[in-house]
Amino acid sequence: MKAQLFNEDPATLETRARRVVEGMALALQGSLLVRGAPPAVADAFCAARLGGDGGLEYGTLGAGSDFETIIARGRPQA
């Protein structure tokens, strides 16, 4: 992130700013999940989006994710 902020090339300023804002949005999402979601959901998000243990598409979480808890959270309550 530091390299994105302090690069001196003005031609890449807009691109770098977008990356910084993207990182800030992901950090905020992770923070909100850590505070209010079940640990399995927060852990999977943080590992995939902040830790690099996942792809860019939904369903590409790491093998260590608690899939049952994540899926159960999305099911309607009977």
C-alpha positions in Angstrom: 0.0 0.0 0.0 2.8 2.4 0.8 4.2 2.0 -2.7 0.8 2.9 -4.1 0.7 6.1 -2.0 4.2 7.4 -2.5 5.0 6.7 -6.1 6.1 9.9 -7.8 4.8 9.2 -11.3 1.8 11.6 -11.8 0.7 9.6 -14.9 -0.4 6.7 -12.7 -2.0 8.8 -9.9 -5.6 7.9 -10.8 -4.9 4.2 -11.1 -3.0 4.2 -7.8 -5.7 6.1 -6.0 -8.3 3.6 -7.1 -6.2 0.7 -5.7 -5.8 2.5 -2.4 -9.5 3.1 -2.1 -10.2 -0.5 -3.0 -7.9 -1.6 -0.2 -9.6 0.7 2.2 -13.1 -0.6 1.2 -11.9 -4.2 1.7 -10.4 -3.4 5.1 -13.7 -1.7 6.2 -15.7 -4.7 5.0 -13.4 -7.0 6.9 -13.7 -4.9 10.0 -17.5 -4.8 9.9 -17.6 -8.6 9.5 -15.2 -9.2 12.3 -17.4 -7.1 14.6 -20.8 -8.4 13.5 -20.7 -11.7 11.6 -20.1 -15.2 12.7 -16.4 -15.9 13.0 -16.5 -18.4 10.1 -17.8 -15.7 7.7 -15.4 -13.1 8.9 -12.4 -15.4 8.8 -13.3 -16.6 5.3 -13.7 -13.1 4.0 -10.4 -11.8 5.5 -8.5 -14.8 4.3 -9.8 -14.5 0.7 -9.9 -10.8 0.3 -7.2 -9.5 2.6 -4.9 -12.5 3.0 -4.9 -13.6 -0.7 -6.3 -17.1 0.0 -9.0 -16.9 -2.6 -9.9 -15.9 -6.1 -11.8 -13.0 -7.5 -15.0 -15.0 -8.0 -17.5 -16.1 -5.4 -17.0 -19.7 -4.4 -13.2 -19.6 -4.5 -12.6 -19.6 -0.8 -9.7 -21.5 0.7 -10.1 -25.2 1.6 -9.9 -24.4 5.3 -13.1 -22.3 5.2 -16.1 -23.4 7.3 -18.4 -23.8 4.4 -21.3 -25.3 6.4 -21.5 -22.3 8.7 -21.3 -19.8 5.8 -24.0 -21.6 3.8 -26.3 -22.0 6.9 -26.1 -18.2 7.4 -27.6 -17.6 4.0 -30.4 -20.1 4.4 -33.9 -18.8 5.4 -34.7 -19.7 9.0 -37.6 -22.2 9.3 
